[in-house]
């Protein structure tokens, strides 16, 4: 019998999909079982028949069910992706970035026009919000046309800083003073300013592994050294590994994503997050939290950033609208706390200020409620895209391919057969009009040669599905050629 008591409340399209998937995963529905008819399911969960039909069609696309003519929908046997292997103990001394040349090649490649953009982590584009932002900008221009063309203050427009502070209060129940926030040119500048405020050239920075490649390039560009910390593919960075690293090496700062890391897309358990805060406080080490994906957890349950678990002045939180709303606006921020004066001095030296019109527009966008409405629509879209991509990988890639199981964000992390070189795959894919991101870039040592990061943060279309099929066939070819 189908269990419908899932506590979701009012069922809609996505929730019908979740209901069926949960019953399949729990074994309540088994391969070969017939799903309730459209009308019966409609009556059970209180939604329209077209909504149920839409959900069943999507489940068929995900290869969880199959339609049989004049008979209905049935649970099908589906090959599921194994989870990527634990990343193991990286070991080794602190190092500088080993993949600078590859980084340059990848950026040259992925920025070519007309590519299927599987190499760019751009989740907000899965459901673009251009019209809403344009309306907000028109309202701003109508009120303050001349003022909006000027320079903003170094630390940022007060209206936007207040809106960001209010959002922390509204979504997490924490009190952040607007004066503790500094607006930056995207999340990358936020990370750069945060690192520059706590460390200098030659210092050792601990990073999770696999890591966001932009952090590794930034550490290298600042003349610092990176050391990898063992990371669980389901629960994020391992606190015991952090402790061992701090005891063995002169770490100056840690850069971690405790909520929706990139590329694994997982979240640290609350208890581990608290242990991490206690640990870095005992060792008097700075913690920089890369929280640019924090708003994009699929279930909408935003965990508490580490900074708000303690009053430790050595914790900085870096956020951005680039992943959640407007990548081209290049607006991010740092919750700098007592370090705000240091951050402001560095910001003034590096870039003076951030775009005034963009700040005013985002402040208006948030104040109107459009930002929250956008996120509520974006999260299920991203979750659906993640499911679609995982299903296509399971269908078209070799059986030994493993994938991440992200809690949110916009990317999937793939472990390909050992014999497949993801760098060579990147070159072949570019020639075929597809961008990817080789796994080597996610390690300062150039580890993960047979790993690949793929983005599902774009509107789903036939070109995306064709690109995944092509990649699967190419991986098969490369694996066969080396055997």
N, C-alpha and C positions, 0 to 999 in steps of 0.2 A: 504493500500500500504506500502511496506517495505521502510523505510527511510534509504538511504545509505550515506547521507552527514553527516558523523560523524567527519570529520576533521582528520582522522587517517593517511591520505596519502596513501602510498602503502600498500595494504591489504595483509596479510599473514594468515597462519593457525590460530594463536591466535586472530588476529583482526577480522576474520570472525566469530569466536565464540563470541567475544565481541559485534559485530554488531547485531547478532541475539538476544543475551541476552538483549541488550539495548532496542531493539524493543519489546521484550516480557515484560520487566519490565515497559516500558512506556505505554503499552496497545495497541501499534500499531499492534502487533501480539497477538492474544488472543487464549486461549485454543480451539483446534479444527481447527485453521487456518493451511492451507498448506504452507510449506516453498517453496520458489522458487526452481525449479529443479536445479540439479547440474550444468547443462550447462548454465541456465539463470543466476544463481548467479555468476558463473564464468565470464560471460560477463559483469555483472553489476559492479563487483568490480575489475576486471582485474587480476584474478589469475587463476591457472590451475584447471581443473575439479578434479584431485586427491586431491588438497589442500582443495577444498570445501568439498569433500567427507570425508576427514580426520576430518574436523571441525564438520560436521554433526554427524559423528560417536561419537566424543567426547561429543557433546551436548546430544546425546542419553545416553551415559554413565552417564552424569550429570543429567539425567532424566528431561531435559528441553524439549526434543522433543522425538517423537517415530516414528519408521519406520513402514510403513504399506506395506505389500507385493504388488508389482505391482502398487503402488499408490504414494509413495514418503514419505517425512518426514512431520510430523504434530506437532504443539505445544501441549504439554500435560499439564494437570492440575497437578501441583506439590505442595505438602505440603512444605512450606518454613519454615526454622527455625526462631522462634522469637528471637529478640536480648536479650542477657543476661540482667537481671534487673540492674538498676543503683545500685551501690555498697552501697548506703546509707551512713549515717554519722557514721564512725567507733566509734568516741567518746572514752572515757577512757583515762587513763594516759599513759605515755611512759612505755614500757615493754621490757623485754628480750625475746628472742626467746622461744616459748612454745613447739616447735616440734622437739627438738634435736634427740630424740630416733627415731621418725618416719623418720627424715631426713636420719639417718644412715641406717635404714631398706630399704628405697627407693633406696639409692645409692648402697647398696649391691644387691638389686634386679635388677635394671636397667642395671647394669654392667655384668650380667650373659651373657655368649655367647649364640648365637642362638635364642635370643628372637626377636619378632617383635618389633622394637625399637620406640614405640609410646610415650615413656616417656622421650626421650632424644632430646633436642632442638639442632639439628645439620643440619641446612638448607643447608649448602654448599654441603652436600652429596646427595641432590636431583638431582644434576648434577655434579658428582665428576670431579675434574680437575687434577687428578693425573698425566696424561701424560704431560700436559702443564707444571706442576711444575717440573716433572722429567727432561724435556728438559732444563728448565731454570737452574736446578741444575747441569746438565752436562756441560752447557756452563760456569757456575761459576767454577766448578772443573777444567775444562780445562785451565782456566786463572790463577787460584790461589788455586791450590790444597792444598798446605801446609798451606797457610795463612788461608784458610777456616776452618781449624781444631782448630784454636786457640780461645782465649777468645775475645769477643767483648768488647768495652768500656762500662762502666757502663750505660751511657745514650743511647747507641745504635750505630749501624753502620751508619756513615754519609750518605752513599748511600741510605739507606732505609729511613732515616729521611728526606732527600731531596725529595724522591719520594712521601712520605706522604704529605709533605708540598706542593709539586706541585699539588697533587690531590685535596687538598682543594682549591687551586687557580683555577684549571681547572674546577672543578665541581660546586664550590660555588662562585668563584670570590673573595675569601678572602685571604689576605696575612698572612701566618703563617711562621715565621722564623724557619728553621730546628732546631736551637739551643733552641727553645721553646718546642721541642718534646723530650720525654723520652720513649725509647722502654722498654716494660715489658714482663713478661712471661704470655701472654694471657690477656684477659680482666679482669679476676678475680684479678690478681695482680695489674692491673691498678687501679681498684676500691679500693683495699686494701691500696695502696700507697697514693691515693688521700684522702681517709678517714683519714689515719694516719697523713697526713700533715695538716689537719684542725681541728681535734678533738682528744680527749683522752678518756680513760676509764671513764664511768659515764656520758658522754655527751649525749644529746638527738639528734637523727637523724630522720628527717622527710622522710617518704617513701610513694609512691603511694600505693594504694590497689585495686586489688591484686598486689603484688610485685613479682619481680624476687626472688626466694627462695635463690639463692646464695648470694644476697645482705643481706638478713636477717641473714643468717648464719654468714656472715662476720662481720656484726655489733655486733652480739652476741659474736663472738670469740674475738673481740677487747674490750669487756667489756662495750660496749655502749648500749644505749637503743633506741628502735625504736618507733615512733609514726606514725600511719597511717593517710593519708590525703585523703579525699573523691575524688574519681576518676570517671569521666564519661566514660561509655563503648564505646562511639563514639569519644570523643575529648580529652581523657586523663585527667590528674590531673586538678582539678578545682582551679583556682587562688584564688577565694574567700575563699575556704577552706584552702588554704595555708596561706592566710593572717590571718584568724581566729586562726589557729594553732600557727603562729609566735607570735601573740599578747597574747596568753594564756599560752604558754609553752616556756621554755628557750632553744629553738632549736639552735644547733650549726651549723648544716649543713643539706641540703636537697639532697637526691639522687633520681633523676627522670630520666625517659626516655621520652624526649619530642617528639622523632621520633621513632615510632615502639617499643612501650613498650612491655615487656614480663610479663604477658601472654596475654594481651588484643590485642596487635599488632596495636594500633591506634596512631594517630599523633595529637599533640596539634595544633590548629589554630595559624597562625603567630601572630595575635594580642594578643592572650593569652600568647604566648611565650615572647613577648615584655613586657607585663604586669608583667609576672613572674620575668623577669630580673630587672625591676624597683623596684619590691617589695623586692627582696632579697638584693638589693643595699640599700634601705631605712632602712632595718632592720639589715644591716651589718652581713648577714648570708652567709655562703659558699654554692655554688651550684655545685654538682658533677653530670654531665650528663653522663649517661650510654648510649653511642651511638653505641653499637656494632652491632645493626641492621640497622643503618642509610643508608647503601648502598642497603638494600633489600626492599625498598618500591616498590610495584608491578609496579607502573606507571613510575618508574625511576626518579620521581621529588623529589630530595633530599632537604628537608627543611633546613633552616639555623640553625645550632646548636646555643643554647642560648649564648654561649661564644662569638660568633662573632657579636652579636647584641649590645654589649657594651664593653667598655675597662675595665670593672670591674675585678680586680685581684683575686676576690674570686670565679671565675667560672673556673672549670676544666672539660675538655672533655676526656672521656675514650673511646677508639676505639679498634678494634681487627680484625684480619684476621680469627679468629676461626669460625665465623659464615658465612663469605663470601667466604672463599677459603680453608683454611688449618687448621682444628681443631687440628691435631696432631703436628703442628709446634709450638704451644703455643707462638705466637707472637702477642702482643698487643701494645698499646701506650697511653700516656697521652699528651694532649696539655696543658702544665703546665704554659705557660706564664712566669710571674715573679716568680712563685714558683718552677721553674725548679731546682734550686740549692737544695731546701729542698727535692724535690722528688728524686733527684739523691743521696743525702745522705741516705735517707731511702732505696732506691733501693740497694745501696752498702751494707747496713747492712743486708738486708733481703735475697738477692739472688745474689749479685755481678754483674751479667750480664745475658743477654739472648743469646740463641743459635746463634752463628755467622753464620754458614752455612745456617741456615733457614732465617736469615735476608738478607744475600747476595742473596739467591734464590728468595725471595719475591721482593727484589729491582729489580732484573733482570726481574722477571715476570711482574712487573708493567711497567718498562721502555720499554719492548717489545710491549706493548699494549694488551698482552694476558689477563691481569686482567680485563680490561674494556670489552673485548669481552666475557670473561667468565660471567661477571655480566649481560650483555645484554641477554645472553642465560639462566642464572639461574633465573632471576626474573619472566619471564613468566612461567617457569616450576613450581616455587613455587606457583604462582597464580593458575595455573591449579590444582595442588595438593590440595590447600586450597578449591577450588570449589568442587573437587571430594569428599573430606572428609566431607564437609558440606552437600553435597547431600546424602551421605551414612548415616550420622547421622539423617538427616530428614527422610530417608526411614526406618531405622532399630531401632531407639531409640524411647522411648515413646513420645507422642505428646507434653507433657509439657516441654520437653527438650529445652533449649535455648542455643544459641551459640554466640560467638563474631563474629564480621565482620572485620577481620584484614585488614589493609592497606598494610601489608607486613610482613616480618619475616618468621617464620617457625612453629608457634603453633596455635592451636585453643583452646579456653577456653569455657568449657561446664558447664552449670548449669543443673544438673540432678533433677529429682523429689525430693521433700523435704525429703522423707523417705529413700532415697538411701545414704548409707555411702560410700563415694569414697575411704576411707582407706580400708574398707573391699573388695571393688571392686578391688583395687590394689592387695590385697593378692590373690584373686581368679584368676585375670588375669595373675599374675606371674606363678601360677600353670599351667595355660593354655598356657604358652609360650609367653605372651604379656606383655610389660612394659607400665605403665602409670605413671602419676604424680598426686597424690591427691591434691586437692585444699587447704587443711589445710596448706601446706608448703608455700603458697603464702601470709600468714598473720602471723605476730608475735604473735597474740592472738590465732592462730589456728582456725580462722574463715573459712568459705567456706567448711564445712564438706561434702556438696553434690555437690561440684564442681570438675572438672577434667580438666587437661591440656593434650592435645594430640598433638604430633608432626607430621607434614606433610613434614618434611625436610629429605626425603630419597627417593630413586628411587621408583616410584609407581609400585606395583606389586600385583598379586593375593593374596599373603599372607597378605598384608595390608588390602585389602578389606575383606578377611575372618576374620581378627582380629576385624575389626569394626563391622561386623555382629555378631561375638561372643559377643563383649562388649554390643551391643544393646540388645541381647537376655538376657544377664546376668543382665543388668539394669532392664529390664522388670521383670525378676524373682525376683530380690531383692525388687522391688516396690510392686509386688503382695504379696510377703511373709509378708510384713509389714502392709498390708491393712486389 
